[in-house]
Amino acid sequence: MSKGTTYIPFYDFSPSLNAGYLKQILPLLVSHNVAANPINYAIWYDYVAGGNPALTKAVNLLLEEHKSFDCDNSVELYRSHICNASLESFEHINKQLHKAIEQATSAINDTYNKAEETNDSFQKKSVILENSTISDGLKIIFQEIIQETKSLAMTSQAMQAKLTEANHEMEQLRTELAEVRQIATTDGLTGLLNRRAFDMTLVEIIDQSQPDTACLTMLDIDHFKRVNDTYGHTVGDNVIKYVASLMRKHAEDHHHVARYGGEELAIIMPNTSQEKAIQISENIRNAMEASRLQRKNDNQSLGTITLSIGVARLQVGDNPESFIVRADNALYKAKQSGRNRVIHS
Ligand SMILES: Nc1nc2c(ncn2[C@@H]2O[C@H](COP(=O)(O)OP(=O)(O)OP(=O)(O)O)[C@@H](O)[C@H]2O)c(=O)[nH]1
């Protein structure tokens, strides 16, 4: 069982016990119509194993309310009761630690500076005292105080060095997290945003935009199956990469070009009128139609490959789903009406 919500769930039961859980979990997944994916398995594993009362309560509540274990509910259960590790949570922890180290460094700096100042002033006064007529006992006490402040200054200096090192490590970690984020949001084939990043960006842009000021363009390569079947999957991959490069070239700097899935690509266009979105889409479509692609190894022509494109503009009350549906419907119309064209909703 995972021990409550952690960053990494921990399971330490024996194989035979796990086999027993498996036998109980499968019928539960079937009877509650739950998809047997790893997230759901983890939820029902904890449910069967017991020992995670908050999760058991949350699952029972969903059952009582006859709610489905759809993707949203499952991810919510998993994040709230089993594992809340995410790039965002690691980045949050990193930021908090960085802040704490900065505060500690600043406090240590103050201590060091004060100790140095006090030390300086004591040093000056000790010269005066050396020549004064105060008793030797007092002179010894004074020397001891000077030693103490010196050692405080040295300790502060050593702590300062350690904190600077810790800060450096945190910065390195932050760079690594940024690299992981980059990998997690990038499509491996095209280098465009992947579907996860597309979904997140679309939510943000809808949140930030007024109706009519943003557009969504969905693009699909025509008869792509034929390309794969005739020239092979590797050539197909290269065609997708080529289309991605055309999209990057024609989209504006503030646009978000993404691979929506398979041979379907998309551009989220904030601060862009529908006319502008159509014009950019036409430029991409024209450029593709005019391209003379050849197979690398034998220069065999791939013939003309075309694109169908659907454009939608953001409307009042839109959410990501409705926005995508409108762009997708326009794309579908482009396909239905003969392909190699741009249609807006
Ligand atoms: N090479 C390659 N092919 C892919 C990739 N993803 C999806 N496909 C292929 O894309 C093709 C999509 O075919 P369909 O959806 O039937 O449509 P189509 O042939 O493009 O025809 P229309 O969309 O109707 O013009 C399928 O053959 C998929 O296997 C990929 O990453 N690489």
The ligand as a Gaussian input file, in Angstrom:
#p B3LYP/6-31G(d) Opt

LIG

0 1
 N        4.434000       7.921000     -40.441000
 C        3.545000       8.177000     -39.491000
 N        2.242000       7.920000     -39.722000
 C        1.356000       8.238000     -38.763000
 C        1.734000       8.813000     -37.542000
 N        0.617000       9.004000     -36.795000
 C       -0.422000       8.584000     -37.528000
 N        0.015000       8.109000     -38.740000
 C       -0.755000       7.535000     -39.818000
 O       -1.589000       8.514000     -40.378000
 C       -2.608000       7.855000     -41.112000
 C       -3.908000       8.614000     -40.938000
 O       -4.785000       8.065000     -41.834000
 P       -6.323000       8.420000     -41.864000
 O       -6.736000       9.093000     -40.579000
 O       -7.044000       7.204000     -42.264000
 O       -6.509000       9.491000     -42.926000
 P       -5.690000       9.905000     -44.204000
 O       -5.132000       8.756000     -44.949000
 O       -4.695000      10.944000     -43.759000
 O       -6.788000      10.550000     -45.080000
 P       -7.643000      11.849000     -44.835000
 O       -7.306000      12.397000     -43.474000
 O       -9.046000      11.420000     -44.936000
 O       -7.238000      12.789000     -45.903000
 C       -2.662000       6.426000     -40.594000
 O       -2.170000       5.570000     -41.585000
 C       -1.709000       6.431000     -39.414000
 O       -1.007000       5.220000     -39.266000
 C        3.121000       9.037000     -37.322000
 O        3.559000       9.519000     -36.274000
 N        3.972000       8.713000     -38.310000

